[in-house]
Amino acid sequence: MTDCPDHDLVAARFLVTAEASPGLLPRLLQPLAKRDLTADAVLARRQGDLVHTEMVMEAMPAGMVHLVAGNLGQVFGVLDVRVERPAALRAAA
């Protein structure tokens, strides 16, 4: 295997704001599942008509971060997607 930055493992935190609706959480996990990834932590909190979700990946291929973020933004009802690269998670990965 060649040394490729897209294959390097990185930590990422996906912060998603979406309209509250039945079936939202499985739809948010689908972009990870279709890439054979499992979140290390998921936190979802409803605030009125919105759901704020945080999905933490301690180590995922760097080339997949923008793909997952893009897919999350396409989920029905999603209003905002932010990706953070926490220093503490980067050090652990």
Secondary structure, DSSP 8 states (H G I E B T S, - for coil): ----GGGSEEEEEEEEEEE--TTHHHHHHHHHHTTT---SEEEEEEETTEEEEEEEEEEEEHHHHHHHHHHHHHSTTEEEEEEE--HHHHHH-
